[in-house]
Amino acid sequence: MSDAIEIVGLVKKYGSISALAGVTFSIREGECFGLLGPNGAGKTTLIRILSTLIKPTSGHALVAGFDVVKDNQAVRTLIGVVPQAMTSDLDLTGFEAMDIYARFYGMDKPSRRGRIDELLTLVGLKDRAKDLIATYSGGMRRRLEIARGLVHKPAILILDEPTLGLDPQSRLVVWELLKKFMSMDKLSILLTTHYMEEAETLCDRVAIIDYGKIAAQGTVEGLKKQIPEKDVIELTVMGLDAQKGAQRVNTCPGVASCAVKDSTLIVAADNGANAIPGLVEALKNMGATVTRVVLKQQTLEDVFIHYTGRPIREEEAKKVSFLLGAGIQTKFGR
C-alpha cells in the first residue's frame, strides 16, 4: 500500500522550545494510525502542521504525496479535520452546518445535497437535519462533526481526541461509526487519543510521542511484545503444597517465574492465555484442584508507562482548539 502521510525528521521550534524534535513515521493508505502522548507531547503541533496552519522549522511532511508547505492548497482538499473542541455553530441546523462546510470546498448544490443526505443518514442524524445544533446531545454533535469533516470526500481524516468528554455509550457509537467509514472507503485516519481502549479498538498501528519525539511505534501486539514485563497468571490451588506446585510450574513452557502467596501461585509468562491450559493440566496431574484462575495481560497502558515513565491519565486531557495549541505557554502554544 502507498503512504497516505509521510513524515520525515519533522522539527518545530518556538524560540528555544522544541515542540517537535525530529518526528518520523508514515501512515499507509486505508490505515488507522494512533498517536498517543501526554499533554504537551507535540500532538497538536503535528496536527497543525499537517493541516497547513503552521510551517515546520525543518524536515518535511507529505500528504498523499503533496508537501504541506509547498502544496498546501492541494493538501487542504485531501484532508478532513475534526478538532478536540466542538466547533459547530449552535445557531445553525445540522444541515446548514454541513452545507456551509461543503460550500467552502466548492461543491455545487446537487452534489452538496446528495452528499449531506448520505452522511447524515450514515451517522443517524437524518431525522434531526433541520433541528438546531443547540438541541443536540454531545454524542450527536460529535457525530455531526465527523460527518462534516467527510463532506468533501477527503482521502485522510485527522481526529484530535474525537471522544473526549463523551459518555461511554456515545464513545462506543462513535467507534462503530468510524469503523463503518473505514470499511466503506480507503479512508486513512490519524487519531490522537488519551483512551487506550480506543486506540486498541480502532488503530492498525500506534506511535507513542513524548517531549516531541517518537518513543515507539508499531502494532499494539508488537509493542506489547517489546516490553520486558510478562503476563501475570494467578492460580489458586487446593490439595497440594503450593511450594511443590511452584517447582512444577517453573518447568512449564513459556514460564519466566513463579512465586507463592498463601495458596496462590503467581506466574509470569510470555503468553498468559496460551500458558494457562498447560499450567492447569500440570497441577491436576499432581493431584491439585485449581479453584481460581486470573489472567492479567500486558496492555497498551503498560507499554505507554514503559516508554514514558508515567500513565497517560496522569495529566488530565484538556479540551483545546488545535488552532491555538496547548501544553505550554500560550505564547509558544504547542
C-alpha positions in Angstrom: 0.0 0.0 0.0 1.1 3.6 -0.7 1.6 6.1 2.1 -1.2 8.5 2.9 1.0 10.5 5.1 4.8 10.5 5.2 6.7 12.5 7.9 10.5 12.6 8.0 12.6 14.4 10.5 9.9 16.9 11.4 11.1 19.7 13.7 9.1 22.7 15.1 10.7 25.2 17.4 9.2 28.1 19.3 12.2 30.1 20.3 14.3 27.8 22.4 11.4 25.3 22.9 11.2 22.3 20.6 7.6 21.2 20.2 8.7 18.5 17.7 12.2 17.2 17.7 12.8 15.0 14.6 9.5 13.1 14.3 9.4 10.4 11.6 6.6 8.0 10.8 4.2 7.1 7.9 0.6 6.2 7.6 -0.5 3.7 5.0 -3.4 4.2 2.7 -6.6 2.8 4.4 -4.9 2.6 7.8 -6.0 4.0 11.1 -2.9 5.2 12.9 -3.0 6.3 16.6 -0.8 8.9 18.1 -0.6 8.6 21.9 1.0 11.1 24.2 0.5 13.2 27.3 -0.4 16.9 27.1 2.5 18.9 25.7 4.0 16.0 23.9 3.6 17.6 20.4 0.5 16.0 19.1 -1.4 19.2 18.4 1.6 20.8 16.8 1.9 17.9 14.4 -1.8 18.2 13.5 -1.4 21.9 12.9 1.5 21.3 10.5 -0.5 18.5 8.7 -3.4 20.9 8.4 -1.2 23.6 6.9 -1.8 26.0 9.7 1.8 26.4 10.6 5.1 25.5 8.9 7.7 23.2 10.3 11.1 24.5 11.3 12.8 21.7 9.3 12.0 18.2 8.0 9.1 17.5 5.7 5.6 16.1 5.7 3.8 14.8 2.7 0.0 14.2 2.5 -0.9 11.8 -0.4 2.5 12.9 -2.0 1.9 16.6 -1.6 4.2 18.7 0.6 2.3 20.5 3.4 4.3 23.7 2.8 4.8 23.8 -1.0 1.4 22.3 -1.9 -0.7 23.5 0.9 -3.8 24.1 -1.2 -3.8 20.6 -2.6 -3.3 19.2 1.0 -6.3 21.1 2.3 -8.6 19.4 -0.3 -7.3 16.0 0.7 -7.8 16.2 4.4 -10.8 16.4 6.8 -10.1 17.6 10.4 -12.2 17.0 13.5 -10.6 19.0 16.4 -10.9 18.3 20.1 -13.2 21.2 20.8 -16.6 21.0 19.2 -16.8 23.9 16.7 -20.2 23.5 15.2 -22.4 26.7 15.4 -25.2 26.1 17.8 -27.4 28.6 15.9 -27.3 26.5 12.8 -29.3 23.4 11.9 -27.3 20.2 11.3 -28.0 20.5 7.5 -26.9 24.2 7.5 -23.6 23.3 9.2 -22.9 20.6 6.7 -23.9 22.8 3.7 -21.7 25.7 4.7 -18.7 23.4 5.1 -19.4 21.8 1.7 -19.5 25.3 0.1 -16.1 26.0 1.4 -14.8 23.2 -0.8 -16.7 24.5 -3.9 -19.2 21.7 -4.1 -22.2 22.5 -6.3 -25.7 22.4 -4.9 -26.8 18.9 -6.3 -23.5 17.4 -5.1 -23.8 19.0 -1.7 -27.4 17.9 -1.1 -26.7 14.3 -2.1 -23.5 14.0 0.0 -25.1 15.6 3.1 -28.1 13.3 2.9 -25.8 10.3 2.6 -23.7 11.3 5.5 -26.5 12.4 7.9 -28.1 9.0 7.2 -24.9 7.1 8.0 -24.4 9.0 11.3 -28.0 8.6 12.3 -29.0 12.3 12.1 -31.1 12.4 9.0 -34.3 12.9 11.1 -32.6 15.8 13.0 -31.2 17.6 10.0 -33.5 20.6 10.4 -33.1 20.9 14.1 -30.8 23.4 15.7 -27.4 22.0 16.8 -28.1 23.6 20.2 -30.7 20.8 20.7 -28.2 18.0 20.0 -26.5 15.9 22.7 -22.7 15.8 22.9 -22.6 12.5 21.1 -24.8 13.8 18.3 -22.7 16.9 17.9 -19.6 14.7 17.6 -21.2 12.5 15.0 -22.2 15.6 13.1 -18.7 17.0 13.2 -17.2 13.7 11.9 -19.8 13.8 9.1 -18.9 17.4 8.4 -15.2 16.5 8.1 -16.0 13.9 5.5 -18.4 16.0 3.4 -15.9 16.7 0.6 -14.7 13.1 0.5 -11.2 13.6 1.8 -8.6 10.8 1.5 -7.4 11.4 5.1 -9.3 12.2 8.2 -7.5 13.7 11.2 -9.2 13.2 14.5 -7.9 15.0 17.6 -9.3 13.4 20.7 -12.7 12.6 19.0 -14.4 11.1 22.0 -13.0 13.3 24.8 -15.8 14.2 27.2 -18.3 11.8 25.8 -20.1 9.2 27.9 -19.2 5.6 27.4 -22.2 4.8 25.3 -21.7 7.8 23.0 -18.0 6.8 22.7 -19.0 3.3 21.5 -21.3 4.8 18.9 -18.5 6.9 17.5 -16.2 3.9 17.4 -18.7 1.9 15.4 -19.2 4.9 13.1 -15.5 5.3 12.4 -15.2 1.5 11.7 -18.1 1.9 9.2 -16.4 4.7 7.3 -13.1 2.8 7.2 -14.8 -0.2 5.8 -16.6 1.7 3.1 -13.8 3.7 1.6 -10.0 3.6 1.5 -10.1 6.3 4.2 -6.9 6.9 6.1 -7.2 8.1 9.7 -4.7 9.8 12.0 -6.2 9.6 15.5 -4.9 11.2 18.7 -6.4 9.9 21.9 -6.0 9.6 25.7 -8.1 6.4 25.7 -6.0 3.3 25.4 -9.1 1.1 24.7 -9.9 3.5 21.8 -6.5 3.0 20.3 -6.7 -0.8 20.7 -10.2 -0.9 19.2 -9.6 1.3 16.2 -5.9 1.5 15.3 -3.9 -0.7 13.0 -0.7 0.8 14.3 0.2 3.4 17.0 3.1 5.7 17.9 3.9 7.0 21.3 5.1 10.6 21.3 6.8 12.2 24.3 8.7 15.5 24.6 8.3 16.0 20.8 9.9 12.6 19.9 8.6 9.3 18.8 9.4 6.9 21.7 8.0 3.8 20.0 5.7 2.7 17.1 4.2 -0.4 15.7 1.2 -2.6 16.1 -0.4 -2.8 19.5 0.5 -6.5 19.9 4.0 -5.9 18.6 4.6 -3.1 21.1 3.4 -5.3 24.0 5.9 -8.0 23.0 8.8 -5.4 23.1 8.4 -4.6 26.8 10.2 -6.8 29.2 7.3 -7.3 31.5 5.3 -10.6 31.3 1.7 -11.6 31.5 0.7 -12.5 35.1 -1.4 -15.5 35.9 -2.8 -16.2 39.4 -3.6 -19.8 40.1 -5.3 -20.7 43.4 -4.8 -24.4 44.3 -6.2 -26.9 46.8 -4.9 -30.3 47.7 -1.3 -29.6 47.0 1.6 -27.9 48.8 1.9 -24.5 46.9 5.7 -24.7 47.0 5.7 -28.0 45.3 3.3 -26.7 42.7 5.5 -23.7 42.1 8.5 -26.0 41.4 6.5 -27.9 38.8 5.0 -24.8 37.2 8.5 -23.3 36.8 9.4 -26.2 34.4 6.4 -25.5 32.1 7.0 -23.9 28.6 6.8 -20.1 28.5 7.0 -19.6 32.3 9.5 -17.0 33.4 9.0 -17.3 37.1 6.5 -18.5 39.8 6.0 -17.0 43.2 3.8 -18.3 46.1 1.4 -16.2 48.1 -0.6 -18.4 50.6 -2.3 -21.0 48.4 -2.0 -18.9 45.2 0.7 -19.3 42.5 1.7 -16.1 40.8 3.1 -17.0 37.4 4.9 -14.7 35.0 4.6 -16.0 31.4 5.3 -14.8 27.9 1.8 -15.5 26.7 -0.5 -16.0 29.6 -3.6 -17.1 27.6 -1.6 -19.8 25.8 0.1 -20.9 29.0 -2.9 -21.4 31.2 -4.2 -24.8 29.9 -0.7 -26.4 30.3 -0.3 -25.0 33.8 -3.7 -26.2 34.9 -3.0 -29.7 33.4 0.3 -29.9 35.1 -1.1 -29.1 38.5 -4.0 -31.5 38.1 -1.5 -34.3 37.3 0.0 -33.6 40.7 -3.4 -34.1 42.3 -4.2 -30.4 42.8 -7.5 -28.7 42.2 -7.3 -25.3 40.6 -10.2 -23.3 42.1 -9.4 -19.9 40.6 -7.5 -18.5 37.6 -6.9 -14.8 37.0 -5.0 -13.5 33.9 -3.5 -10.0 33.7 -2.2 -9.5 30.2 0.0 -6.6 29.2 -1.9 -3.6 28.0 -1.2 -0.6 25.8 -1.2 1.4 29.1 1.7 -0.8 30.3 3.5 -0.1 27.0 3.0 3.7 27.4 4.3 3.6 31.0 7.3 1.6 29.9 8.3 4.2 27.3 7.3 7.4 29.1 7.6 6.6 32.8 4.1 7.7 33.7 0.5 6.7 32.9 -1.3 8.8 30.2 -4.0 9.8 32.6 -1.6 11.4 35.0 -2.3 14.6 33.3 -6.0 15.1 32.6 -6.8 15.6 28.9 -7.8 19.2 28.1 -10.4 20.3 25.6 -8.4 22.7 23.4 -8.6 24.0 19.9 -5.9 22.8 17.5 -6.0 26.3 16.1 -4.4 27.6 19.3 -2.5 24.6 20.7 -2.0 23.5 24.3 0.5 22.2 26.7 2.9 25.1 27.2 2.6 28.9 27.5 0.2 30.5 25.1 3.0 32.5 23.5 4.5 29.2 22.4 1.4 27.2 22.0 2.1 23.5 21.4 
